[in-house]
Amino acid sequence: MYRDFKLRSALIQNKQLRLLPQEHLYDKINGVWNLSSDQGNLGTFFITNVRIVWHANMNDSFNVSIPYLQIRSIKIRDSKFGLALVIESSQQSGGYVLGFRIDPVDKLQASVKEINSLHKVYSASPIFGVDYEMEEKPQSLEALTVEQIQDDVEIDPDDHPDAFVAYFADGNKQQDREPVFSEELGLAIEKLKDGFTLQGLWEVMS
């Protein structure tokens, strides 16, 4: 109903238009002639935010539903019945040309103005009867950007050299170092590498 041009559908119930979800009735006009036949048919005209509907007063099933989505043009033209509202549907919907007589003329003009306004609003923001809602608003790029924090790194100039690396990762060692007497230990030990002390080795082990 939101998209399709409908003829002779179940549109009316108890002389009232059966509104679709999100559809709102803006105007109901009695005494509108459908000029599709030589004699014309007297009926009722409904203008909503989604479509235009007309039905014959003598037979509710003789009706037409014209969604704004399928309207190509809305004009006032002269006819053998006098000035009439002429609605031309899109080629996709069959290219129908429908005429309606609305009296008096000022009511006709007001109705055409209203239909054109609603048609423009619908074209800018179509209604298809489907509600959607975003569960959660996506975060902005600024919110997702984390400021990079520079860790405070302190260098202790008193840090001891890695004694284990010096003594056990020395792949170029070809022979044992010469023995020297250690007064601290009271015995002979292998000569320490430059930059290392006996106290430093004990601190690593402890």
SULVEN-V869275 format. One record per pair of residues at least 6 apart in sequence whose ideal C-beta (glycine too) atoms are under 7 Angstrom apart, sorted by the first residue. I is the first residue (numbers start at 1). J is the second residue. Records with the same first field share a line. If there is no record, write none. Layout:
# SULVEN-V869275
I->J / J
This chain:
# SULVEN-V869275
1->20 / 65 / 67
2->20 / 50 / 67 / 69 / 127 / 128 / 129
3->67 / 69
4->67
5->66 / 67 / 70 / 89 / 93 / 94 / 96
6->64 / 65
7->64
8->61 / 62 / 63
9->63 / 65
11->17 / 18 / 53 / 55 / 63 / 65
12->18 / 55 / 60 / 63
17->25 / 46 / 53
19->25
20->50 / 129
21->129
22->127 / 129
23->48 / 49 / 50
24->48 / 49
25->46 / 48
26->47 / 48 / 49 / 114 / 118
27->47 / 114
28->44 / 46
29->44 / 45 / 102 / 111
30->44
31->42 / 103
32->43 / 44 / 45 / 54 / 100 / 101 / 102
33->40 / 41 / 42 / 81 / 100 / 101
34->40 / 41 / 43 / 54 / 100
35->79 / 81 / 84 / 99 / 100 / 101
36->98
40->81
41->56 / 62
42->57
43->54 / 55 / 56 / 57
44->55 / 57
45->54 / 100
46->53
47->111 / 114 / 115 / 118
49->118 / 122 / 127
50->67 / 68 / 122 / 127
51->65 / 66 / 67 / 68
52->66 / 87 / 115
53->63 / 65
54->63 / 64 / 100
55->62 / 63
56->62
64->98
66->87 / 89
68->118 / 119 / 122 / 123
69->126
70->89 / 90 / 92 / 93
71->87 / 89 / 119
72->88 / 89 / 90
73->88
74->87 / 112 / 115 / 116 / 119
75->86
76->83 / 85 / 108 / 112
77->84 / 86
79->99
81->101
82->101
83->105 / 108
84->99 / 100 / 101
85->100 / 102 / 108 / 111 / 112
86->97 / 99
87->98
88->97
89->95 / 96
102->108 / 111
160->200 / 203 / 204
161->195 / 196
163->196 / 200 / 201 / 204
164->204
166->193 / 196
176->190
177->190 / 191
178->191
179->188 / 189 / 190
180->188 / 189 / 191
181->188
182->189 / 198
184->198
192->198
